Structure formats: structure tokens, C-alpha cells
Amino acid sequence: MELTTPGVATLSRDPDEPARGAGDAETADVALAASGDGRAFERLYRAHVARVHSLARRMIGFDVADDVTQDVFVRAWTKLGTFRGEAAFGTWLHRLAINVILARRTSLGTERGRYHDGADVLDAVPSRPVVNDLSLDFQEAIGRLPDGAREVFVLHDLEGYKHEEIASMLGIVPGTSKSQLHHARMTLRKHLDR
């Protein structure tokens, strides 16, 4: 504490000590959770559950998003000891979530139709009246895309991954990723232009 103005005390930090912020709190919670602290893990859960659930809902569907989100955090709890801190915890958790989602999709036996040639993929989806919220129609339209197109669209356009990263995650070539993205965009555009 310093007196910079007579009668007014201000706090100052030691310039040799690094500044502490939200990242330091999360790092501390990761270390505590890795050593078995349930409350620290609960704080991590609360900080990241919305993003993980949103990713699950978009990639695999609303009906199993809750279960998949729970699976992601169970897996995170068991794998927390493998977190090396080379990236932010949120980045590590996001990648773990993608892996769990892809594994779940495979285990559910969902048909892996990566590409649907029909131009009328979303024609069966009734379009909403203009007065309704467009974001709800968009979410529904994303959910109706074929699995491969939906995964690539979500990973590329919503999550920001590059085609090479998506190809590696999904076990496809970058050209297929690009084709799936184009197909998804054209299908969504056709549906939303109604």
C-alpha cells in the first residue's frame, strides 16, 4: 500500500510479481481439481458448461446434447491429470468435447452420410413465418443438415477451425471438408431464403 496523495491509500503491486487475473484463478482451479478438489472442478464446470453444451447441441443434436455434455465433463474429470497446461484449459476442454461428440456419434450408430447429393435436403423442414426469430430457424436448419455437412459447418463457420484441422479430426481429406462446407452453406441459404 502506498500513500500517493496525502490521506489517500492506494494499493500497488510488486512489479516483479506477475499480475493475477481470471486465467490465474482458472489455472489454480485446474491444479486443485486435478488433485481431487470437487469444488474447484465445479467452478471449471460452471465456467465452461454453456460452450460445451452449445457445441454438442450443434454437432450431434438437441436430444442428446445434455448426455454428451455430461460425458465430456466426466471424461474431463478423469483426464484432468493429462492436462499439461500448454494451452488454456478451455482449449483443451473444447478439443476433448469434440472427441467425445465424435465418438458418441459413432457409438450411436448414426449413419455417417457425409454428403447428401439431394438439393432438397431441407425442403421437408417447414419454414417459419417471417415474424419468428431467425436464430431459431437457423438452429433448426443446422440440426437438419446431414451429419458430415453439419459437423464441418459447425467446426469451420461457428468454431473457427481450418479445413486441415477439421480433416484431421474427422478422418477425411481437406477437399472433402471444403465440399461439405459448401454443401452445408448452400443448403442453409436455400432453406433460409424461403
Helices and strands as residue ranges (DSSP letters): E 2-5, E 8-10, H 22-34, H 38-60, H 62-79, G 80-82, H 89-107, H 134-144, H 147-153, I 154-158, H 163-170, H 174-192
